[in-house]
């Protein structure tokens, strides 16, 4: 499933042509606040390569998100992630600031959940969120994810929400 659409967005499988948009997104300190911090363009290039390889290995991964008029809005996806020594599959999303507060993250979270649980028939999906990221927590709650536990990841307090098939 290389492409999908929601009411407001189109999504296309991550590829090399997306590097400049991703680098700009990851350089924004507000956007990157809950993504592990600002990333230099060369770090984003490695991130891109890693996530393209994820697609090749698993048949799913990150998509670039665009508005219906073609403007880059952010990125989102489904990917494997090691959490507390357990291979989990998370939904992830990040938007340019100008698109915050418009319900797009909730729209994408619901679409990703459907793709993961129905299309790929995964047993469950998680949302991994910094404890104090209230906006992202609300997104997962609106998408009917259930708070499962608190843990620590890379030295940061995080919470795990889960949705089961």
Secondary structure, DSSP 8 states (H G I E B T S, - for coil): --EEE-SSEEEEE--GGGHHHHHHHHH-HHHHTTTTS---HHHHHHHHHHHHHHHHHHS--EEEEEETT--EEEEEEEEEEEETTEEEEEEEEEE-GGGTTSSHHHHHHHHHHHIIIIIS--SEEEEEEETT-HHHHHHHHHTT-EEEEEEEETTEEEEEEEEE-
